[in-house]
Amino acid sequence: MDRFDAMRLFVRVAELGSFSAVALQAGVARSVVTRQIAALETYLGVKLMARSTRRLALTSAGSAYLEKCRVILNLVEAAEADVAAE
């Protein structure tokens, strides 16, 4: 599991509220997104999302992790942009 890729998927799922929508955008099967999020949760040892057949909601750990992921991913993007500009 590439953690940055998993973090990006997690952020997208949280924003869109749907594994299927993220899979469609990414051009992958829904199961790929589901497995990445499950692997991330296993790695972290905590549930990030509460899932039901009709709804997806972030857990309190998921909400905190989402905010940190956004900061981290923005920093990575800024660092890459700075390096590319040189």
C-alpha positions in Angstrom: 0.0 0.0 0.0 1.3 3.4 -1.0 0.3 5.6 2.0 0.1 8.8 0.0 -2.2 7.2 -2.6 -4.3 5.7 0.2 -4.5 9.1 1.9 -5.5 10.7 -1.4 -8.3 8.1 -1.8 -9.4 8.6 1.8 -9.7 12.3 1.3 -11.7 11.9 -1.9 -14.0 9.3 -0.3 -14.6 11.7 2.6 -15.3 14.6 0.3 -17.6 12.8 -2.1 -19.1 10.4 0.5 -19.0 7.5 -1.8 -16.5 4.7 -2.7 -18.3 4.3 -6.0 -17.9 8.0 -7.0 -14.2 7.9 -6.2 -13.7 4.7 -8.1 -15.5 6.2 -11.1 -13.3 9.3 -11.0 -10.1 7.3 -10.6 -11.1 4.9 -13.3 -10.7 1.8 -11.1 -13.1 -0.8 -9.6 -14.9 0.1 -6.4 -13.2 -2.9 -4.8 -9.8 -1.2 -5.4 -10.9 1.9 -3.4 -12.5 -0.3 -0.7 -9.3 -2.4 -0.3 -7.1 0.7 -0.1 -9.2 2.3 2.6 -9.4 -1.0 4.5 -5.6 -1.4 4.2 -5.2 2.1 5.6 -7.5 1.4 8.5 -5.6 -1.8 9.2 -2.2 0.0 9.1 -3.5 2.7 11.4 -5.3 0.3 13.7 -8.5 2.4 13.7 -11.7 2.7 11.8 -11.8 5.9 9.8 -15.3 5.5 8.4 -18.6 4.0 9.6 -20.3 2.4 6.6 -23.8 1.2 6.0 -25.6 0.3 2.8 -27.0 3.8 2.6 -24.5 6.0 4.3 -20.9 6.7 5.0 -19.8 8.8 7.9 -16.4 9.6 9.3 -15.6 8.4 12.8 -14.0 10.9 15.2 -10.6 9.4 14.3 -11.5 9.7 10.7 -12.3 13.4 11.0 -9.1 14.1 12.8 -7.1 12.1 10.2 -8.8 13.8 7.3 -7.7 17.2 8.5 -4.1 16.0 8.9 -4.2 14.3 5.5 -5.2 17.5 3.8 -2.3 19.4 5.4 0.2 16.7 4.5 -1.0 16.3 0.9 -1.0 20.1 0.4 2.6 20.2 1.7 3.7 17.4 -0.6 2.1 19.1 -3.6 3.7 22.4 -2.7 7.1 20.8 -2.3 6.8 19.1 -5.7 5.7 22.3 -7.3 8.6 24.2 -5.8 11.1 21.6 -7.0 9.5 21.4 -10.5 9.8 25.2 -10.8 13.5 25.2 -10.2 
